[in-house]
Amino acid sequence: MMFEKRIRLSDTDEIRDFVKAAENCDFEIDVCYNRAVIDAKSLLGMLYIGICKDLVVKYGEKDMKFENAIRKYAVA
């Protein structure tokens, strides 16, 4: 089962904080934008995707700490 959340990161500080939250998880987390799929634990990959875009975060395990950390970036 895969979980998905839509987020938008507004600046490089938010990207850095998102990557740190992802790094604290012991499961894989992917971020999708159009056809690109980036490892959420890769700061360079996340900077490559850029800011102010609607992104889809996909992960295979439910983790309340991670979900709480990314809740502030949620897009309706």
C-alpha positions in Angstrom: 0.0 0.0 0.0 1.3 3.4 -0.9 0.4 6.7 0.8 0.3 9.9 -1.1 0.3 13.6 0.0 0.3 16.7 -2.2 2.7 19.4 -1.0 4.2 22.7 -2.2 7.5 23.9 -0.9 8.0 27.7 -1.1 11.7 28.2 -0.5 15.0 26.5 0.0 14.6 26.5 3.8 11.3 24.5 3.4 13.1 22.1 1.0 15.9 21.6 3.6 13.4 21.0 6.4 11.4 18.5 4.2 14.6 16.6 3.3 15.6 16.4 7.0 12.1 15.0 7.9 12.5 12.4 5.1 16.0 11.4 6.2 14.6 10.5 9.7 12.4 7.8 8.1 13.7 4.3 7.5 11.6 3.7 4.4 11.7 5.0 0.9 10.0 8.3 0.1 9.6 9.5 -3.5 8.6 13.0 -4.7 6.9 13.1 -8.1 6.6 16.1 -10.4 5.2 15.5 -13.9 7.3 12.5 -15.0 10.2 13.1 -12.7 10.6 10.9 -9.6 13.1 12.1 -7.0 14.3 10.5 -3.8 12.9 12.8 -1.0 16.1 12.2 1.0 18.2 13.9 -1.8 18.7 17.6 -1.2 20.2 18.1 -4.7 17.3 16.2 -6.2 14.7 18.3 -4.4 16.5 21.5 -5.3 16.4 20.3 -8.9 12.7 19.9 -8.9 12.5 23.5 -7.6 10.1 25.5 -5.5 6.5 26.6 -5.8 5.3 23.5 -7.6 2.6 21.1 -6.6 4.5 17.8 -5.7 3.2 14.4 -4.9 5.0 12.6 -2.0 4.7 8.8 -2.1 5.7 6.5 0.7 5.0 2.9 1.7 4.7 3.2 5.5 2.4 5.2 7.7 4.6 7.4 10.0 2.8 10.0 12.0 6.0 12.0 12.8 6.7 12.4 9.1 3.1 13.2 8.2 3.0 15.8 11.0 6.3 17.3 9.7 4.9 17.7 6.1 1.4 18.7 7.0 2.4 22.4 6.9 3.2 22.0 3.2 -0.1 20.3 2.2 -2.0 21.4 -0.8 -5.7 20.9 -0.9 
